[in-house]
């Protein structure tokens, strides 16, 4: 997908390589992630969350649609979880090439 901001292309690459450090490095130090009813604050919590999720679900992302206006990404997620694959919407707040918040739904 050619219209993705660099930080999102890096996030997808890190996810698909199960690289929790590179994934967390896409976020600002004070970033917040909302996923499955839980909140993860700061790079360390985000890294720990994605590392655990990677081990549990082995999820990979295939981007389908990105809107710069609404900062949303629709992606097909496949892995070792019930209902795989799913299409999820990721809502971002991106500033200065870093993700400041992410809501997955």
C-alpha positions as CSV (number, residue, x, y, z in Angstrom):
1,X,0.0,0.0,0.0
2,X,1.7,3.1,-1.2
3,X,-0.1,5.8,0.7
4,X,0.8,4.6,4.2
5,X,2.9,7.0,6.4
6,X,6.4,5.6,7.0
7,X,5.6,5.0,10.7
8,X,2.6,2.7,9.8
9,X,4.7,0.8,7.1
10,X,7.3,0.3,9.8
11,X,4.6,-0.9,12.3
12,X,3.2,-3.4,9.9
13,X,6.7,-4.7,9.0
14,X,7.5,-5.1,12.7
15,X,4.2,-6.9,13.4
16,X,4.7,-9.3,10.5
17,X,8.3,-10.0,11.7
18,X,7.1,-10.4,15.3
19,X,9.6,-7.8,16.3
20,X,8.2,-6.3,19.5
21,X,11.1,-3.8,19.9
22,X,10.7,-2.4,16.4
23,X,6.9,-2.3,17.0
24,X,7.2,-0.3,20.2
25,X,9.7,2.1,18.6
26,X,6.9,3.3,16.3
27,X,5.3,4.9,19.3
28,X,6.0,8.0,21.3
29,X,7.3,7.5,24.9
30,X,3.9,8.5,26.3
31,X,1.8,6.7,23.7
32,X,-1.4,4.8,24.6
33,X,-2.8,1.7,23.0
34,X,-6.4,0.5,23.5
35,X,-7.0,-3.1,22.6
36,X,-9.4,-5.8,23.8
37,X,-10.7,-3.5,26.6
38,X,-7.3,-2.9,28.0
39,X,-5.0,0.2,28.0
40,X,-1.3,0.0,27.5
41,X,0.7,3.2,28.3
42,X,4.3,4.0,27.3
43,X,6.8,2.1,25.1
44,X,7.6,-0.5,27.7
45,X,4.0,-1.6,28.3
46,X,3.3,-1.5,24.5
47,X,6.4,-3.7,23.9
48,X,5.3,-6.2,26.6
49,X,1.8,-6.2,25.3
50,X,2.7,-6.9,21.6
51,X,5.4,-9.4,22.6
52,X,2.8,-11.4,24.6
53,X,0.2,-11.0,21.8
54,X,2.7,-12.2,19.2
55,X,3.5,-15.3,21.2
56,X,-0.2,-16.1,21.8
57,X,-1.7,-15.2,18.4
58,X,1.1,-15.1,15.8
59,X,-0.9,-12.4,14.0
60,X,0.2,-10.9,10.7
61,X,-1.3,-7.8,9.1
62,X,-2.3,-7.2,5.5
63,X,-3.3,-3.6,5.0
64,X,-6.4,-3.0,3.0
65,X,-7.4,0.6,3.2
66,X,-5.8,3.7,4.7
67,X,-7.4,7.2,5.3
68,X,-5.0,10.0,6.0
69,X,-8.0,12.3,6.8
70,X,-9.3,10.1,9.6
71,X,-6.0,8.4,10.4
72,X,-7.6,4.9,10.1
73,X,-6.2,1.7,8.7
74,X,-8.3,-1.3,7.9
75,X,-6.2,-4.5,7.8
76,X,-6.8,-8.2,7.5
77,X,-5.3,-9.9,10.6
78,X,-4.6,-13.6,10.5
79,X,-3.1,-15.8,13.1
80,X,-3.8,-18.5,15.7
81,X,-7.0,-17.0,17.2
82,X,-10.7,-18.0,16.8
83,X,-12.3,-16.4,13.7
84,X,-9.0,-15.8,11.9
85,X,-8.7,-14.0,9.6
86,X,-10.5,-10.8,10.7
87,X,-10.6,-7.3,9.3
88,X,-9.9,-4.8,12.1
89,X,-9.9,-1.0,12.1
90,X,-6.9,0.7,13.6
91,X,-7.4,4.4,14.7
92,X,-4.2,6.3,15.1
93,X,-3.1,9.7,16.3
94,X,0.2,10.3,14.5
95,X,2.4,13.3,15.1
96,X,6.0,13.9,14.1
97,X,6.3,10.4,12.6
98,X,5.4,8.7,15.9
99,X,2.2,7.1,17.0
100,X,0.7,8.8,20.1
101,X,-2.4,6.7,20.4
102,X,-3.8,3.6,18.8
103,X,-7.3,2.1,19.2
104,X,-7.9,-1.3,17.7
105,X,-11.4,-2.4,17.0
